[in-house]
């Protein structure tokens, strides 16, 4: 039977229900327990009211078994003609299909095979499905279909449900650690007049009411620091961020970033706190500090080793960064050594971004165990504090795991004079063609000039961290609804709609 024929058959069942005075889409249902909670009740419990989606309906004459599913569990139900009101058993057989939502009440018992089951005394429609579930609940085979129709992926795949429950638990565990440490959760703007807080190409838009160009934020950093200027000593935000850059398994243009800022901390304080936070969160959601990835046993148990930015590049490429103080000099050396960087991509990069691209190509993929990367060149860190002993590097660290940058943090630059000079350099690089360089942000400089305490800031890519813990290699697997191209070219775009 074709999909359209199945749809028409179910629509006919809905019409039949309405003719009999049965509402297939009622307003509510008085549930006493979730399915997981019902499974924890003792056998013999009466008056249990549960609800969920039907699966695996097995009709055996005057007895029918089926399973109810919700996001956290499943339970078997049984319907016997003699246990139900007149006509209720026949109505179930005529009208119910796999995929429908129903509510049931009854008593818990154990079948001869030892399966906990609810003996149904009453049942009611809660939502009739017009279309059948995919491949009789065996799941979606095509990854792209999973991304496009995540609701079906969740319905048919227990692994997918576990992955997104894990994501929720990760966020909740992080919140507990931060709240306990005295941090305050805040919200900052998504629409901004300037891209700031990171080196990235922004998405551009237009604010009709104010008749002004706007960008979607690439990071919440400068607004969270404004909160510190205003007197909030410790703040954090789970911020949706947008960067109009390349897409691959470890990069999405629309992603979730957690940032926090702690007054009176240095980046060294922050490294210690990071170890504590990561270890506690991993233990809370996995029950262990260790997990497997690509044949490697990775451990989040503290402490984590540290590696210098310049030492890694020297080890992996043979380039001594101090010997090449300009972008042109470093670019020429990269070409001379025939290193695997795209010449067109690096042609217009400033020194900071060029150095970063070199590290990402030759060193980062080799970092498997959690490692603190330190000693970043100051040109790569326009918002970070300059090191007191070596002014050519920033007081900064990154946490790299399995070749992925998971955390980026530093002692913040709170000197407004130094900050202005660095933003001027960034603006010049931007004028020279580096689209990821930051523009001059006078409003942020104005806030800084009103005084800032010592601060250490911290950012984590939540999608990456969850992907690591979940054992998946594509960020789309831990994002419920990733953006994809429309399937049909005739569909109007968001701008045309």
JOMO-V135802 format. One line per field, one symbol per residue. ss: DSSP state (2 for helix, 1 for strand, 0 for the rest). psi: psi as a letter, one per 20 degrees, with the letter a starting at -180 (. if undefined). burial: I if it has 24 or more other ideal C-beta (glycine too) atoms within 12 Angstrom, else O. A space follows every 10 residues. Layout:
ss->???
psi->???
burial->???
This chain:
ss->0022222222 2222222220 0000000000 0000222220 0000000111 1111111111 0011111111 0011111111 2220000222 2222200000 1111111111 0000011111 1111111000 0002222000 0022222202 2222220222 2222222222 2222222222 0001100000 1100000000 0011111000 0111110000 2222222220 0001111111 1100000100 1001111111 1110002222 2222222222 2222220001 1110011110 0000111122 2222222000 2220002222 2222220000 0022220000 2222222222 2202220000 1111001222 0001010000 0011011111 1001111111 1100022222 2222222222 2000000000 0222222200 0000111111 1222222222 0000222200 0000000000 0000000
psi->prghggghgh hhhgggghhj jpoimrgrpn phqrhghhhi qqpiprkpor qapqqmpopm djppqrppqa hiaqqqqppp hiiqrpihgh gghhhprpiq prqqqbqprp rhjjppqoop hqqqpiopph qrqplljirp hphhhgghmh hhgghiohgg ghghhgghhg gggggggggh jjqpprqrqh priqprirnq prpqapoghi lqqrqpqiqj ghhhhhhghi iohpqrpopp qppmaqpahj pqiorpppqq poqjqrhggh gghggggggg gghhhijriq rqoljpoppj prrqqqppgh gghggiijpo hhiniqgggh ghhgghilql pphhhjhjqr gghggghggh ghggiiogqp poprkqqhhi mijqppphgn iirqnqqqop pkjpohqpqr pqojohgggg ghhggghghg hjiniiqqrp nhhghgghij pqrpqprppp oggggggghi kriphhijpg mqpqqqhphi pqrhhh.
burial->OOOOOOOOOI OOIIOOIOOO OIOIOOOOOO IOIOIOOIIO IOOOIOOIII IIIIIOIOOO OOIIIIIIII OIIIIIIIII OOIIOOOIIO IIIOIIIIII IIIIIIIIIO OOOOOIIIII IIIIIIIIIO IIIIOOIOOI OOOOOIIOII IIIIIIIOOI IIIIIIIOII IOIIIOIIOO IOIIIIOIII IIIIIIIIII IIIOOOOOOO OOOOIIIIII IIIIIIIIIO OIIIIIIIII IIIIIOOOOI IIIIIIIIII IIIOIIIOII IIIIIIIIII IIIIIIOOIO IOIOOOOIII OOOIOIIIII OIIOOIIOIO IOOIOOIOOI IOIIOOOOIO IOOOOIOIII IIIIIIIIII IIIIOOIOII IIIIIIIIII IIIIIIIOOO OOIIIIIIII IIIIIIIIII IIIIOIOIIO OIIOIIIOII OOOIIIIIII IOOIIOIIOO OIIIIIIIII IIIIIIIIII OIOIIIIIII OIOOOOOOOO OOOOOOO
